[in-house]
Amino acid sequence: ITSGQIKAARAMLNLTVADLAKGAGIGFTTMVRLESGNGIPGGNVKTLIKVKEHIESLGIEFIGTPESGAGVRWKP
């Protein structure tokens, strides 16, 4: 997943950075770092998996690839 997808999903869910960090079980500053870059965020893969799984549990689906058409949508 990309930083842009995380930001887009958070916006769709109307969550603050703090809300998303808490729900994913990660630190606030870690969440800020994941969203601050472009492309695939650096860091621990386990952290990205936590964020991805939490967002998916709230009804968002990640689509595309970082190289082509990365985005998010509501799960059908």
C-alpha positions in Angstrom: 0.0 0.0 0.0 1.1 3.6 -0.5 1.0 6.7 1.7 -1.6 8.2 -0.6 -3.9 5.1 -0.2 -3.6 5.4 3.5 -4.5 9.1 3.5 -7.4 8.5 1.1 -8.8 5.6 3.1 -8.6 7.7 6.3 -10.4 10.6 4.6 -13.1 8.2 3.3 -13.6 6.9 6.8 -13.5 10.4 8.3 -10.8 9.4 10.8 -8.1 11.6 12.3 -4.5 10.4 12.3 -4.8 9.7 16.0 -8.0 7.6 15.4 -6.4 5.5 12.7 -3.2 5.0 14.8 -5.2 3.9 17.8 -7.4 1.5 15.8 -4.3 -0.1 14.1 -2.5 -0.4 17.4 0.5 1.8 16.4 2.0 5.1 17.6 0.7 8.5 16.5 4.2 9.5 15.2 4.5 6.3 13.3 1.2 6.9 11.6 2.3 10.5 10.7 5.5 9.1 9.2 3.6 6.5 7.1 1.4 9.2 5.6 4.0 11.8 5.1 5.9 10.3 2.1 5.1 9.5 -1.4 4.8 6.0 -2.7 5.4 3.0 -0.5 6.2 4.0 3.0 9.4 2.8 4.6 9.3 1.0 7.9 8.3 -2.3 9.4 6.2 -4.5 7.2 4.2 -5.7 10.3 3.2 -2.1 11.0 1.9 -1.6 7.4 0.0 -4.9 7.7 -1.7 -3.7 10.9 -2.7 -0.4 9.2 -4.0 -2.2 6.1 -5.9 -4.8 8.1 -7.6 -2.2 10.3 -8.6 -0.1 7.3 -10.0 -3.2 5.5 -11.9 -4.1 8.7 -13.7 -0.8 8.4 -14.9 -1.5 4.9 -12.2 -0.1 2.6 -10.5 -2.1 -0.2 -7.1 -1.3 -1.6 -6.9 -1.5 -5.4 -4.2 -1.3 -8.1 -0.5 -1.3 -7.5 1.9 1.3 -6.4 3.1 1.5 -10.0 -0.3 1.6 -11.7 -3.7 2.7 -10.5 -3.2 2.6 -6.7 -6.4 3.6 -5.0 -9.0 2.8 -2.5 -12.8 2.1 -2.7 -15.6 0.9 -0.5 -15.7 -2.9 -0.5 -18.4 -4.2 -2.8 
